[in-house]
Amino acid sequence: MQINIEQVVLEVIEGDITRWQGDYIVNAANSGLYGGGGVDGAIHRAGGRRIAEECAVIRQKQGHVLPGDAALTTAGSLPFRGIIHTVGPIWKGGSANETAILAKCYSTSLTLACQQGARSIAFPNIGTGVYNFPKLAAAQTAVTSVIQFIRESGPAMPLKLIAFVCFEQDNAEIYRELLQR
Ligand code: ADP
């Protein structure tokens, strides 16, 4: 399912983000960029050791990545121009700035992608796995934040396709419904 926002295609896809085709994929990483379970584990497994080695270099240079921030590596053996590792908020009930941090994950990742001249990018449903962010609220934050970024960036923005890759069917349904509105 696709919609257009000011020349940019927003797409909802169900599946594994490592099988997507495009320029950059976003990883829902942890602060230490150690690789873990969920989408993080899938990306590290599919891309090979090189991604973890680059994550270690980033960790040595700048320390941990704060929630809401992002770091860039190559995609290892995956066929992407790179991977943007962003750190989502751990859900603590909603009063610990989780929504603003999650929104920042999307805007920071999009900023980084634009700096690289990316034409397409795919996001997983950041925060909604082990970090426990409620799915509907996470999707609303993701969509709002992406649309706001597009509107603020204007026509010079290189990105032409932004995909929400949902591993779980219920998330895909939530995103489809939100984008249809
Ligand atoms: P977080 O720690 O940010 O919650 P998780 O990886 O635990 O990150 O979960 C984030 C989302 O990624 C969840 O919706 C989960 O179902 C999804 N996910 C897990 N594996 C993949 C994959 N291979 N491709 C895309 N999404 C995935």
Residues whose N, C-alpha, C, O or C-beta is under 5 A from the ligand:
A	BS01	ADP	G15 D16 I17 T18 A28 G37 G38 V39 D40 A42 G88 P124 N125 I126 G127 T128 G129 V130 Y131 N132 V165 F167 E168
